[in-house]
Amino acid sequence: MSVIFLHAMLWPWAVLALLPLLVHLFARARPRVIDFSSVAFIQRALRFTQRVRKPKDWLLLFLRTAAAVAVFFVFLRPTAFSRGGGFFDPRRVVVIVDASASMGWSDGSQTRFAQACAEASQVLSGLSSRDTADVVLAAATPKAVFPTLGGNVGYLQEELRRARLTSEALDPDAALRLAARLLEKREGRKEVCVVSDFQASNWRGVRSSLPPNVGFSCVTVAHGEAPNAAVVRLTIDSARPLLGEEATVLCEAANYSGTPQRKTVVLASDALHASREVVIPAWGRATAAFKSRVSSLTPLKLEVSLSEDAFPGDDRRWATGEPSEALRVSICGQGKGAATADSWARGCRALGWARTDVLAPDALRAQDLRCDVLLLAGWDGSTPECVHRLLTRGVPVVWYPAPETPLSRLATVLTNAPPASPGGATAAWTEFPDGVPLKVSTPDSPIFGVFMGGEYGDPAHGRVRGRLTLSPADLPPGDPLLSYPDGMPAVWVCRGSLPLVLWNILLDKNLSSFQNQGEYVPFLGELLLGVRRGALGSVQSATEKAPGQTLAWRPDIDVRPDEVQFCGPDGVPLPASPSASGDATFVSTPLARLGVYTWSAGGREIGAGVINFPVVESDLRTLTGAEIKALGARAASSGRTVCEWQEGVPLWPGILWGALALLLCEGAVATLDGRKKPAASGAASGTSEKRGSV
């Protein structure tokens, strides 16, 4: 905060502040003429002529001098300004308006976004013709109205009236960086004003990246609590359900309030319309499950909704699936794992609904490898980025490590970190001449559901005469499905979002009888279906994106680019073009509307994608006053307050009131002195008369 004096040329007149002192010194009262001399009268005359020695006289002198100085400062007209630039320099103002989805909350009269646009327009109204400004609409990608600061304030205000709310999440750091670039290399008083609801999930932890010479202020449009219920997740147990399979649809609803809520969840699809009632605890979540049988190969489209509330934007959610006739299983065997890969291939062919594809080791490096499940046998984990890329796309991987594989590489595959230095524990090979049995370690796993009745036998039937040493302490966090009697895992399922399964059973006819048992094929089939359905972990579908992002699609068949058509939720064609990478992938433009988008070729729908509400925008709790202050900004109650800060806050009215108060105090002290004088005179007269009579 800085203070300037608009009438600084009056400073030489500051010498008038000495006037009360001069008046006080020269305006001494003359001694009264006394007819009868008396020592008491002489002492009284001395007291009233030497006024400056009395404490009361010092008080009067101080009050009169302070009043004179205050009156002088009133004529100087002091004004307070915020930091940034020279006092008489033109202003450079950037107003950031939060246009993210959370600003759609309505208190019954208008949305937070409408209030924000009105406050931002008020901030701009205080600018003069010498000033320049710009408006940044902040969402996932901030956008400025002008490419550089301009002086057409009326146009900016008109753009604020035409602005529309988005369904995107907010990136506050990107908005502040854009504002800093707009003000870079600009002369004058620089100011950034943010008008937002300051949603805690977006703003907490943000640190201002503005230069120190830029004033930073904020106006909050969130007042009071904003209870909300939202659909935060809608998933199918498999992104590619098999034809005729009964798919499980899971809908998760969240309650962002301190009161439990009873909601009706409605699921709608081409073949199903059902509803469930759920009670969502305070600040908790509840899940509703639906069953739907896949009856055709057309893309599966699901929509779930909640009974609407004051924030309807997140009360609906969509999901898609691509039904298929067969499960695409890619198998790669190397070295000692070749026999295991052959056994896997025979078991998949026996299932009937699995289509196998045997890969060469170099095929793992292909960027466009497409499969539903990848089976790796004898791989040493030397190229973790190849498998990690598939895991992040949601492709489950079953891995039988090669002997002497460093166990540190197991975690590397999940994290895609650089390979660890040589050394440490390895997957050592151990043989048992008499063989060892297997046992079920997690009987309540969905993998063993079909074996509960006993008609499919014991899934752990068989003996193994060789295995790898894979200590659970050296493995990524997970759970064993099958294990050996000493606790060594035979099939280990890694926890987390990436579906990785470690296989420790060598399927060689000379070292194992497990693959020769009748239970082997059902177990292998349930394992493939389990990891594909997400029973062992869940990965967000690649076809689901947030507003502001693009959808990509790669057809399974060869199509010409001119045959591909991309349509929005309303069926209107939208632009899409082949990817620049040249991998036959088609990419759309950034999408804003929520709903299901479809890809067609030759007049037939062959793909779908979804734009869903960003979950981070559903929690409408906001920052506290202390947290807003921690951002490094001055909190203003309204845009008018920010406008006053920019124009300067006049201090002289307060000084004028202070001068009047000083004069009133001076009058009160002087009046009190006058009231005491007659009493003193009367007392002295009585004394004189008494002494005269004597």
PyMOL commands that set and color helices and strands:
alter all, ss='L'
color gray80, all
select helices_A, chain A and resi 8-26+39-49+51-53+55-76+101-104+112-124+153-162+172-183+200-203+312-314+335-351+361-365+384-392+408-415+446-451+472-474+514-516+520-533+561-563+615-617+625-630+639-647+652-693
alter helices_A, ss='H'
color red, helices_A
select strands_A, chain A and resi 2-5+78-81+91-98+132-138+143-144+189-196+214-220+228-236+246-256+261-269+273-280+285-293+300-306+316-321+327-333+354-358+373-379+397-401+429-437+439-440+463-468+478-483+489-494+500-503+544-545+552-553+564-567+573-574+576-578+586-588+595-601+604-611+634-636+649-650
alter strands_A, ss='S'
color yellow, strands_A
deselect
rebuild
show_as cartoon
